[in-house]
Amino acid sequence: MNYATRLIHSGKDRDPYTGASSIPIYQASTFHQADPEHLGHYDYARSGNPTREALEQAIASLEGGARGLAFASGMAATSSVLMLFSPGDHLVVGQDIYGGTYRALTTLFRQWKLEVTFVDSTDPASVRKAIIPATRALFVESPANPLLSITDLRAMVAIAREFKLLAITDNTFMTPYYQRPIELDFDIVVHSATKFLGGHSDLIAGLAVTRDAELGHRLKVIQNTFGAILGPQDSWLVMRGIKTLGVRMEAQQRTAGILANWLLTRPEVKRVYYPGLAQHPGHDVHKAQASGAGAVLSFELHEMAMALKLLKHVKLPLMAVSLGGVESILSYPATMSHAAMPKAERLARGISDSLVRLSPGLEAPEDLIADMERALGSGQ
Amino acid sequence: MTQAIATILAQAGNRYDTNTGAISVPIYQTASFGHPALGQSTGFDYSRSSNPTRLVLEETLARVEGGHKGFAFASGMAAIDVVLHLFKQGDRIVVTEDLYGGTFRLFEKVFRPLGIEAIYVDTSDFVAVRKALKLEGVKAVFVESPTNPLLKIADIRAIAKAARESDVLTIVDNTFLTPVFQRPLEQGANIVVYSATKYLAGHNDVVAGIVVTNKPELSERIGFYQNAIGGVLGPQDSWLTLRGLKTLPLRLRQQQKNAVVIADWLAIHPRVRRVYYPGLPNHPGREILDREHSGYGGMISFEVSDPARIPQLLAGVKVFTFAESLGGVESLITYPAVQTHADIDAESRERLGINSRLLRLSVGIEDMGELIDDLKGVL
């Protein structure tokens, strides 16, 4: 089935009981049991809710995995996945991982003796070098946030198989519409569904998908035990968002390409990071593992003052954290997504004080260009 | 099995979804329903015609009112609009004179130009109503009781009996007392209407309207207009209204408890000229309520001695919120002459007693002492 069709008809796309064209929002905490000895499929909504389950089936189908699970946030999804490990286990993690994941690994999970080595995952050799006998998994993001650095996902899977590690990736930036890591043999995909999947900047949600059913069952036990589940209203809204994922991604990617090329022509701009640009490092690797460049780009201005001027004077994009919504969002990684990272560490990773990240929405690209042009020129 | 209202409401929606056993009815946020096969239907086709979440709300209201069928609308005005579509050019309707401003506007600005005439009478005066019912062309009597904002009480049983004898429909707006305190269909009325925005939903977070009918032929016609006009209540708001209904008896009881104390306190306050509350011993309608109904509600109106102080008073309240609407868990204070009844001309307002001294309270479920302290502070 064409992927655009799968987006509309993934999982349970209609209510089996009434035929309703949209799964009902089961705003219920508990379920009446017909037989006290044999509980039904649903007993308590933390364990299972029909609305959430429909979303979980949808994302499993869209990622090509065995099991999908929905969580209260992207971090709840990632944290639940990290609970698969035990004290003393070691993970090799891409150094450009999302700041919140970095914080969870270096504070919360470090206390529990989950050991982590951060490496430049764009270089498979350094990943391989970081593996020790206690290593249990690789956790990478491609493209990574905020420099859109590209990791060779096939190379990661090859290393994971060789050393019998779990391969985990955060697929938030690409979504399964452009990139399906499980089809490349990854074991677990996590998402902040707050971003492109939900797509309307109106909810907080996370998803995890496992390649095989056994791992899915283990994660399900954690989901039920830990309980950071997604509520029925938000589950329904994510499904509603997924129906337009394809058209949104296409439109936002198109705008991102136009903006990236326009930024290249601006004298204030030192560098543009966008996987769709031929000169972007990893462009060819990305093309081989994803069917689109996505709709997030970052750019570095010549000086911090210019970045601040742009951020302060734009009118159309929201100046905010998050990305992937229908509204354009301009972010300042230094104080936003990567605020949790020590400054020296941040600068070493190329996330300078002049770096700005843009998540283009569905506005007309010419309006966004005019707005940024005005903001960059203002006061001169 | 006859059940108490509290039981019906607490259980509303439970056991509906036998497929999963969900205790709370699902929110069917859907426009359309797939058909099992050609010529077959699950009972639902298109959500304007019927939606499972809305249906549970409609059935719940029909049960607690002792009616035949319930219908949920996008607002109280949408509900009344559909009821008025039962009439045709040349028909006349006897209407409570101190009517909610929005209903008055509907009668005067929408239905009068269509040839449906409202005859306004004081419906707390049964003799005047009986006389009006005999007028040429009268097809219905539309009663608000207690009225808004003066809380006059009509004898619904007597009016419905007289109306039936004249072959006239009795329609009652039961927004203020709700089925917890007053069930007009059991007293002979044919149709009950509600702004469910008020006490039924009860949290000032939904705009909704309800119609309940007492017999199949009326249900059929109201159902037809509901579907044909399409001012239906959405599933999310239907669900919120159902959720609100579960605590209706508790809320109303507490609101009435607070209102009784506040009315007594206002009645002896030197800066208050007059208090309208059906629970006060000297209220002219109290005898009817005691005989026919089980409560007085949570609405109070009162006149201050010095209207020049009203702007200051409205700006000074801290627990009460100066806002329109009523019936929520939060206490509200309203200035009817400029807010709810602004659509009635000044002369009629003055004649009806909706003057510039009048304030209306919708008493919430806050602490009684703090509500009185708040009023004490501004009076």
Interface residues (C-beta under 8 A of the other chain):
Chain A: R14 D15 P16 Y17 T18 G19 A20 S21 S22 P24 I25 Y26 Q27 A28 S29 T30 F31 H32 Q33 A34 G40 H41 Y42 P50 T51 P232 Q233 W236
Chain B: N14 R15 D17 N19 T20 G21 A22 I23 S24 P26 I27 Y28 Q29 T30 A31 S32 F33 G34 H35 P36 T42 G43 F44 P52 T53 P235 Q236 W239
